Amino acid sequence: MNMPMPASAAIAMAALLLLSVLSCVRIGYWQWRAGPTQRARHWRVALLLLLQPLLAGLLYLALFPPDIATRAGHMRVSTAHADAVQSSSRDTGAGEVRVALPEAGPDSAAKRFPDLASALRAYPGTSSISVVGDGLIARDRDGWQPLSLQLQVPPLPNGIDALQLPPALAAGGRFVVSGHASTRAAAVLQLRDPGGHLVDRQTLPRSGHFQLHGVARSTGRMLFELRLLDDKGQRIEQLPVPLQVLPYRQPRVLLLAGAANPELKYLRRWASDAGIDLQVRIDAGGGAQLGDATVRVDREGLKAFDLLIIDDRAWSQLGAGARAAINQAVSEGMGLLLRATAALTAAQRQQWQALGLPVTGNGAVIDRVRLAPDADMATTDDAANSAAQASSLSVRRLRLPSDDSVPLLAGDKGQVLAAWRAHGQGRVALWPLSDTFTLVLAGHGDRHARLWSEALSTLARVDKSQASAAANEPIWQGDRIALCQLGDDARITDPTGAATRLLIDPVTGTRRCAGYWPQQAGWHVLRQGKDEQALFVYPADSGTTLQRARVQQASAQLASLPAAAATAGAGKPQPGNPWPWWLAWLLLAALGWWFERSRFGRRLPQS
């Protein structure tokens, strides 16, 4: 394929052609001015005229050497733990090059490079890559080119290969530590508090997924411990679990109901016991309202609340302006829980779909279901947990698409009873249960309180002073992380007290993100104005299995990207070497200088 000529090359070519023409004109003028007896012979003039375009052409080729066509090739890249891959899959094929990155072990057959980009520059015709070992670290994944990538990864050792850390929470709140572990035999996971006391334990299921629970009892920064034990009680791996517990802030909840009922009575009692600032407005019919008459359902009034709980009947009694205000408030971060207490009309389903809840079904059918076992009670009071599980609840048959909805409450058979979806900066939940108060009547008030506490903590507006600037994933010493939602005064302080100002990347736009490379393990504090957020950085030698798993997963994502289409057997053209053209131009110019001053072809004067 012919490439367009750069503007600089076109200008240079025009200038050299002009100089060549002027040189030819100069030679012709000298020949015309000379007398008949002094004019040079015709062959001398012809050589001098031919020399001018040749010099101009060589000079152009020296300035802009022609591209060299390369043949597409294959590169085999050795990374960390490449020696654990079977030797048969590491054999070098015909026509491929073999390179090794710094984290790879000794490999006498591979040429060492400081990074993948350097290797690709050294072998510009590369069209496909095979990565042997754990995969490409962040240094080599940045600026990835759309090349064909195949992976040959070794198996991971026994250990924790996925971990989701709990976000910052208020004192007294419940937190969850979840993840995945791989073992070749039976294993047990334990969560221990900073004093070493057992908080929760779980036998690792065949799926490898685990979920441990705990309660934040005091404020401050603390390190829990996650232990993976084999069937003999020996430690396979242990990891610290950082937790930042903030002072309790009283949530602000607005409850709108179309009629008084027992569900509201026990919901108000739970809010009072939990210290929640609950304001209630109940429509009693005939234009009469009970509860807090000063409640305003508009944009300004809803800014004062973290969560709005409203049933279908109260929703239908709102005007279009109030519904638009609720939609706007959710987009700005307020949580919304929609209670379905009766069969939904087509208009209600359409209005809820505008809030991000594409509900299927109308809820006319009511099922009796039992709740899933409570993970907190499973290790403390199995009898009470079984009794609470035996209590069945009424659930209307309404569903949300499972692809992007998150379960909020599950039944004993794993069925989703309530779920939520993100809408702007807030969350909207569908709650088709109408008689959770029966748990209290059956003597399971603690289960009723947990159920609603989890709903509140999941859906309520996130306090901006407590929002995490980084994902709730482990951070390792020396790794680059991205911190987002930053202000212009954002600074981060490492464990030694050294402060670093964070420079926001303008490319991130409204996300306002900056990169940070922690060089010290321990707690790092991000400060923005009066707000503080703590980030725990793991030592570089901790969580080896987890680090390797993350590299393998990130490399697998690159391998799944489509490769750019390439011409069969052809690589990317590369600029040629200019020095041979400079040497040719220099030799021809020297020859022309000598020939122009020599007497060859000149007419000798008559004596």
C-alpha positions in Angstrom: 0.0 0.0 0.0 1.4 3.4 -1.0 1.8 5.7 1.9 1.2 9.5 1.4 4.3 11.6 1.2 4.9 13.8 4.3 4.8 17.5 3.8 8.4 18.0 4.8 9.5 15.4 2.2 7.5 17.1 -0.5 9.0 20.5 0.4 12.5 19.0 0.4 11.9 17.4 -3.0 10.7 20.6 -4.6 13.7 22.5 -3.2 16.2 20.0 -4.5 14.6 19.9 -7.9 14.8 23.7 -8.0 18.5 23.6 -7.1 19.2 21.0 -9.7 17.5 23.1 -12.4 19.4 26.2 -11.3 22.7 24.2 -11.4 22.0 23.0 -14.9 21.1 26.6 -16.0 24.4 27.8 -14.5 26.4 25.2 -16.4 24.6 26.1 -19.6 25.2 29.8 -19.1 28.9 29.3 -18.5 29.1 27.3 -21.7 27.2 30.0 -23.7 29.4 32.8 -22.3 32.6 31.0 -23.2 34.2 31.7 -26.6 34.1 29.2 -29.4 37.6 28.2 -28.7 37.1 27.9 -24.9 33.9 26.0 -24.7 34.1 22.5 -23.1 33.5 19.4 -25.2 29.9 18.1 -25.4 30.5 14.9 -23.4 32.0 17.0 -20.5 28.9 19.2 -20.4 26.6 16.2 -20.6 28.3 14.6 -17.6 28.1 17.8 -15.5 24.4 18.2 -16.4 23.7 14.6 -15.5 25.6 15.0 -12.2 23.2 17.6 -10.8 20.0 15.6 -10.6 22.0 12.6 -9.3 23.4 14.6 -6.4 19.9 16.0 -5.7 18.4 12.5 -5.7 21.0 11.1 -3.4 20.6 14.0 -1.0 16.9 13.4 -0.9 17.3 9.7 -0.2 19.8 10.6 2.6 17.3 12.9 4.2 14.3 10.6 3.7 15.5 7.0 3.3 12.9 4.7 1.8 11.0 2.4 4.1 12.1 -1.2 4.3 9.4 -3.9 4.1 9.5 -6.3 7.0 8.0 -9.7 7.4 5.5 -10.3 10.1 6.9 -12.4 12.9 6.1 -14.1 16.2 7.6 -13.2 19.5 7.8 -15.5 22.6 8.0 -13.5 25.8 9.2 -15.1 29.1 7.7 -13.5 32.2 7.6 -14.4 35.9 7.4 -18.2 36.6 7.9 -19.1 33.0 10.0 -22.0 34.1 6.8 -23.6 35.6 5.3 -24.0 32.2 5.8 -27.4 30.6 9.0 -27.4 28.5 7.1 -28.8 25.4 5.1 -25.6 25.3 8.2 -23.4 25.7 10.0 -24.7 22.6 11.0 -22.0 20.2 9.3 -22.4 16.8 10.8 -21.6 13.4 10.9 -17.9 12.5 10.1 -16.6 16.0 12.2 -14.6 18.4 12.5 -15.2 22.1 12.8 -12.4 24.6 12.7 -12.3 28.4 11.4 -9.5 30.6 13.1 -8.5 33.9 10.8 -10.5 36.2 11.5 -13.7 34.2 14.0 -16.2 35.5 17.3 -17.2 33.9 16.9 -18.1 30.2 20.0 -18.4 28.1 18.0 -18.7 24.9 16.2 -15.4 25.3 17.4 -11.9 24.8 16.8 -9.6 27.8 14.8 -6.4 27.5 13.7 -3.9 30.2 10.1 -3.9 29.0 7.9 -5.2 26.2 7.9 -1.9 24.4 11.7 -2.1 23.9 11.4 -5.6 22.6 8.7 -4.6 20.0 10.9 -1.7 18.9 13.8 -4.0 18.4 11.6 -6.4 16.3 9.3 -4.1 14.5 7.8 -6.8 12.3 6.2 -8.6 15.2 2.5 -9.4 14.6 1.8 -11.9 17.3 3.0 -12.6 20.8 3.1 -15.7 23.1 3.5 -14.9 26.7 4.9 -17.7 28.8 4.5 -17.3 32.6 2.2 -15.4 34.8 1.7 -12.6 32.2 2.3 -8.9 31.6 2.5 -6.6 34.5 1.1 -3.0 34.4 4.3 -1.6 33.0 3.8 -3.7 29.8 0.0 -3.5 29.6 -0.1 0.3 29.4 -0.4 1.5 25.8 -1.1 -2.0 24.6 -1.0 -2.4 20.8 -3.7 -4.5 19.2 -1.5 -7.6 18.6 -2.5 -11.2 18.6 -1.7 -12.5 22.1 -1.6 -16.1 23.4 -1.0 -17.0 27.0 0.7 -20.0 28.5 0.3 -19.6 32.2 1.4 -22.0 35.0 -1.0 -23.2 37.6 -1.3 -21.1 40.7 -0.1 -22.4 44.1 -2.5 -23.1 47.0 -3.8 -19.8 48.4 -6.2 -16.9 48.1 -6.4 -15.7 44.5 -9.2 -13.2 44.8 -10.1 -10.8 47.6 -12.7 -8.0 48.0 -11.9 -5.7 50.9 -14.6 -4.0 52.9 -15.1 -0.3 52.4 -14.9 2.3 55.2 -17.9 2.0 57.4 -19.4 3.5 60.6 -18.9 2.1 64.0 -21.4 -0.7 64.7 -21.7 -1.6 61.0 -21.4 -5.0 59.5 -18.7 -5.7 56.9 -18.0 -8.6 54.5 -14.7 -10.0 53.4 -15.3 -12.1 50.2 -13.1 -13.7 47.6 -11.9 -17.0 46.2 -9.3 -19.5 47.3 -7.7 -22.5 45.5 -6.6 -25.6 47.3 -6.0 -29.2 46.4 -7.6 -30.5 49.6 -10.2 -29.5 52.2 -9.5 -26.1 53.8 -11.0 -23.6 56.3 -11.0 -19.8 56.2 -10.9 -17.8 59.4 -11.4 -14.1 60.1 -9.7 -12.9 63.2 -9.8 -9.4 64.9 -6.7 -7.3 65.7 -6.5 -9.1 69.0 -6.3 -12.5 67.4 -9.9 -13.6 68.4 -12.0 -15.6 66.0 -14.7 -13.5 64.4 -16.0 -15.8 61.7 -15.0 -19.1 60.0 -16.1 -21.0 56.9 -15.3 -24.3 55.3 -14.1 -23.7 51.8 -16.7 -25.0 49.4 -15.9 -26.7 46.1 -16.5 -23.5 44.2 -13.7 -21.9 46.2 -15.8 -18.8 46.9 -16.0 -17.6 50.5 -17.7 -14.8 52.4 -16.8 -13.9 56.0 -18.6 -11.4 58.2 -17.7 -9.2 61.0 -18.8 -6.1 63.0 -16.9 -2.9 63.4 -17.1 -2.2 67.1 -14.8 0.8 67.5 -13.6 3.7 65.4 -10.1 4.0 63.9 -7.9 2.1 61.5 -7.3 -1.6 62.2 -6.0 -4.8 60.6 -8.1 -7.9 60.8 -6.5 -11.2 59.7 -7.7 -13.6 57.0 -6.3 -17.1 57.4 -6.4 -20.1 55.1 -5.9 -23.4 56.9 -5.6 -26.9 55.6 -7.5 -29.9 57.0 -4.9 -30.3 59.7 -5.1 -26.7 60.9 -1.8 -25.7 59.3 -1.6 -22.2 57.7 -1.5 -22.2 54.0 -1.7 -18.4 53.7 -2.7 -15.4 55.8 -3.4 -11.8 54.7 -4.2 -8.7 56.6 -7.6 -7.2 56.1 -7.5 -3.4 56.5 -10.6 -1.7 57.9 -11.3 1.9 58.5 -14.1 2.5 61.0 -15.6 6.0 61.0 -17.6 7.7 63.7 -21.3 6.9 63.4 -23.4 9.4 61.4 -27.1 9.2 61.9 -28.8 8.2 58.5 -31.7 10.4 57.3 -34.6 8.4 55.9 -37.9 9.5 54.5 -40.8 7.0 54.5 -43.8 7.7 52.2 -46.8 5.3 52.5 -50.2 5.2 50.9 -51.9 3.8 54.0 -51.0 2.8 57.6 -50.2 -0.9 58.1 -48.3 -3.2 60.5 -45.2 -3.1 58.2 -44.8 0.6 58.8 -45.3 0.2 62.6 -42.4 -2.2 63.0 -40.3 -0.4 60.5 -40.6 2.8 62.6 -39.8 0.8 65.7 -36.7 -0.6 64.1 -35.6 2.9 63.0 -36.1 4.2 66.5 -34.0 1.4 68.0 -31.3 1.8 65.5 -30.9 5.5 66.0 -32.1 6.4 62.5 -33.5 9.9 61.8 -36.8 8.7 60.2 -39.5 11.1 58.9 -42.8 9.6 57.9 -45.7 10.8 55.8 -48.8 8.6 55.5 -51.7 9.5 53.3 -54.9 8.7 55.3 -57.3 9.4 52.4 -59.5 12.4 51.6 -56.4 14.7 51.4 -55.5 14.0 55.1 -51.9 13.1 55.9 -50.3 11.6 59.0 -46.8 12.0 60.3 -44.4 14.9 59.4 -46.4 17.5 57.5 -43.3 19.6 56.8 -41.8 17.0 54.5 -41.3 18.4 51.0 -41.0 16.1 48.1 -39.0 18.3 45.8 -35.4 18.6 44.7 -34.3 20.8 47.7 -36.3 18.8 50.2 -34.9 15.5 49.1 -31.3 16.7 49.5 -31.8 16.3 53.2 -32.3 12.6 53.0 -30.0 9.6 52.4 -32.8 7.1 51.5 -36.4 7.3 50.4 -38.7 4.4 51.1 -42.0 4.6 49.2 -44.7 2.1 48.3 -46.6 1.8 45.0 -49.7 3.5 46.4 -47.9 6.6 47.6 -46.0 6.7 44.3 -49.2 6.9 42.3 -50.4 9.8 44.5 -47.4 11.9 43.6 -47.5 14.4 40.9 -45.2 14.5 37.8 -43.1 17.2 39.4 -42.5 15.2 42.6 -41.6 12.0 40.6 -39.1 14.1 38.5 -37.6 15.5 41.7 -37.1 11.9 43.0 -35.5 10.9 39.7 -33.1 13.8 40.0 -32.3 13.2 43.6 -31.4 9.5 42.9 -29.2 10.6 40.0 -27.4 12.9 42.5 -26.8 10.0 45.0 -29.9 9.5 47.1 -31.0 5.9 47.6 -34.6 4.8 46.7 -36.4 1.7 47.9 -39.7 1.0 46.0 -42.1 -1.2 47.9 -44.5 -3.3 45.8 -47.5 -3.9 48.1 -50.1 -4.6 45.3 -50.2 -5.5 41.7 -48.5 -2.9 39.6 -50.2 -1.0 36.8 -48.7 -0.5 33.4 -48.2 3.2 34.2 -46.3 2.3 37.4 -44.0 -0.1 35.6 -43.3 2.4 32.9 -42.5 5.1 35.5 -40.3 2.7 37.5 -38.5 1.8 34.3 -37.5 5.5 33.9 -35.8 5.1 37.3 -33.7 2.2 35.9 -36.0 -0.7 37.0 -37.3 -2.6 34.0 -39.7 -4.7 36.0 -41.1 -7.9 34.5 -44.5 -9.2 35.7 -47.1 -7.2 37.5 -46.9 -8.8 41.0 -50.4 -10.1 41.0 -49.1 -13.5 42.1 -47.8 -13.9 45.7 -45.4 -16.6 46.6 -44.5 -17.8 50.1 -40.7 -18.1 50.5 -38.2 -18.6 53.3 -35.2 -16.5 53.8 -31.6 -17.8 53.2 -29.7 -18.6 56.4 -28.1 -15.6 58.0 -24.3 -15.8 57.7 -23.8 -14.0 61.1 -26.1 -16.3 63.0 -24.7 -19.4 61.3 -21.7 -19.5 63.6 -23.3 -18.3 66.8 -26.9 -19.6 67.1 -27.8 -22.3 64.7 -31.1 -23.1 66.4 -32.3 -19.4 66.2 -31.1 -19.2 62.6 -33.1 -22.3 61.6 -36.2 -20.9 63.3 -35.9 -17.6 61.6 -35.3 -19.3 58.3 -38.5 -21.4 58.8 -40.6 -18.2 58.9 -42.0 -17.7 55.4 -42.7 -14.3 53.9 -45.0 -13.0 51.2 -43.2 -12.0 48.0 -44.9 -10.6 44.9 -43.7 -12.2 41.6 -41.7 -9.3 40.2 -38.3 -9.6 38.6 -35.4 -7.5 37.4 -32.9 -8.5 34.6 -30.1 -10.4 36.3 -27.3 -9.2 34.0 -26.9 -5.8 35.8 -29.0 -6.0 38.9 -27.4 -6.8 42.3 -29.2 -9.1 44.8 -30.3 -7.4 48.0 -32.2 -10.3 49.7 -32.1 -14.0 48.8 -34.4 -17.0 49.6 -33.4 -20.3 51.0 -33.1 -21.8 47.5 -30.9 -19.0 46.2 -33.7 -17.2 44.5 -33.4 -13.4 44.4 -36.2 -11.8 46.5 -35.1 -8.1 46.2 -32.5 -6.5 44.0 -31.1 -3.1 43.2 -29.6 -1.3 40.2 -27.4 1.8 39.9 -29.1 5.0 38.6 -26.7 7.9 38.2 -24.8 8.3 41.4 -27.6 6.6 43.5 -29.2 3.2 43.8 -32.8 2.1 43.2 -34.1 -1.2 44.7 -37.2 -3.2 44.1 -38.7 -4.6 47.3 -41.6 -6.9 46.7 -42.0 -8.0 50.3 -44.8 -6.6 52.4 -44.9 -8.6 55.7 -41.4 -8.6 57.1 -43.0 -7.6 60.4 -44.0 -11.2 60.9 -40.4 -12.0 61.7 -40.8 -9.8 64.8 -44.1 -11.4 65.7 -42.5 -14.8 65.5 -39.7 -13.7 67.9 -37.0 -13.0 65.3 -36.7 -9.3 65.7 -32.9 -9.5 65.3 -33.4 -11.0 61.8 -35.9 -8.2 61.0 -33.4 -5.6 62.1 -30.5 -7.1 60.1 -32.7 -7.3 57.0 -33.5 -3.7 57.0 -30.1 -2.6 58.2 -28.5 -4.3 55.2 -31.0 -2.6 52.9 -30.2 0.8 54.4 -26.4 0.4 54.3 -26.6 -0.8 50.7 -28.9 1.9 49.3 -28.3 5.0 51.4 -26.5 8.0 50.0 -22.7 7.7 50.3 -21.2 10.4 52.5 -18.7 12.2 50.3 -16.3 12.5 53.2 -16.4 8.7 53.5 -16.4 7.7 49.8 -13.3 5.8 48.8 -11.2 7.3 46.1 -9.8 3.9 45.2 -11.4 0.5 44.5 -11.8 -1.9 47.4 -9.0 -4.1 46.2 -5.6 -4.8 47.6 -2.8 -2.3 46.8 0.8 -3.4 46.8 4.0 -1.6 47.5 5.5 -0.3 44.2 2.3 -0.7 42.1 0.6 2.2 40.4 -2.9 2.9 41.5 -5.5 5.3 40.2 -7.3 7.6 42.7 -10.4 9.4 41.4 -13.0 12.0 42.5 -10.1 14.2 43.7 -10.1 17.9 44.5 -7.4 20.3 43.4 -5.8 20.2 47.0 -5.6 16.4 47.1 -2.5 15.2 48.9 -1.5 11.7 50.2 0.8 11.0 53.1 2.8 7.8 53.4 3.7 6.0 56.7 6.9 8.0 57.0 5.0 11.3 57.0 6.1 12.4 53.5 3.3 14.1 51.6 2.8 13.9 47.9 0.6 16.3 45.9 -1.6 14.4 43.4 -1.7 15.8 39.9 -5.1 15.2 38.2 -4.9 13.9 34.7 -7.0 16.1 32.5 -7.8 13.2 30.2 -10.0 11.6 32.9 -12.5 14.5 32.7 -15.2 14.6 35.4 -13.8 11.5 37.1 -10.7 13.6 38.1 -8.2 10.8 38.6 -4.5 10.8 39.4 -1.9 8.2 39.5 0.1 7.3 42.7 3.0 4.9 43.2 3.2 3.9 47.0 6.8 3.1 47.9 6.1 2.3 51.6 3.9 -0.5 53.0 1.3 0.4 55.6 -1.4 3.1 56.0 -1.4 6.0 53.6 -3.8 8.9 54.2 -5.5 10.8 51.4 -6.5 14.4 52.5 -8.8 16.7 50.6 -9.7 19.8 52.6 -11.0 18.5 56.0 -11.8 15.0 54.7 -9.4 12.1 55.2 -9.4 8.6 53.7 -7.0 5.8 54.7 -5.5 3.4 52.1 -3.6 0.3 53.3 -0.7 -0.8 51.1 0.4 -4.4 51.3 4.2 -5.3 51.4 5.5 -6.3 48.0 6.2 -9.9 49.2 2.7 -10.6 50.7 -0.2 -12.2 49.0 2.0 -13.9 46.3 -0.9 -16.1 45.0 -3.2 -13.1 44.8 -0.7 -10.9 43.0 0.0 -13.6 40.4 -3.7 -14.2 39.9 -4.3 -10.5 39.2 -1.5 -10.4 36.6 -2.9 -13.5 34.9 -6.5 -12.1 34.9 -5.3 -8.7 33.5 -3.3 -10.5 30.8 -6.2 -12.7 29.9 -8.3 -9.6 29.3 -5.7 -8.3 26.9 -5.7 -11.6 25.1 -9.5 -11.4 24.7 -9.2 -8.0 22.8 -9.5 -8.2 19.0 -6.1 -8.0 17.1 -5.7 -5.6 14.3 -6.0 -7.1 10.8 -2.6 -7.5 9.2 -1.5 -8.3 5.6 -0.5 -11.9 5.3 3.2 -12.2 5.8 3.8 -8.4 5.8 5.0 -6.5 8.9 4.9 -2.8 9.5 7.3 -0.9 7.1 10.3 0.6 8.9 12.5 3.6 7.9 15.7 2.6 6.1 19.3 3.4 7.1 20.3 6.8 5.8 24.1 6.4 6.1 24.6 4.4 2.8 22.9 7.3 0.9 25.0 9.9 2.7 28.1 8.0 1.8 27.0 7.7 -1.9 26.2 11.5 -2.0 29.5 12.4 -0.4 31.5 10.3 -2.9 29.6 11.6 -5.9 29.9 15.2 -4.7 33.6 14.8 -4.3 33.9 13.3 -7.7 31.9 16.1 -9.2 34.0 18.7 -7.4 37.2 17.2 -8.8 35.8 16.7 -12.3 34.5 20.2 -12.5 38.0 21.6 -11.7 39.9 19.1 -13.9 41.0 19.7 -17.5 39.2 16.6 -18.9 37.0 17.7 -21.8 38.2 21.3 -21.8 39.6 22.9 -25.0 43.3 23.9 -24.6 44.1 27.4 -25.7 46.0 27.8 -29.0 49.6 29.0 -28.7 
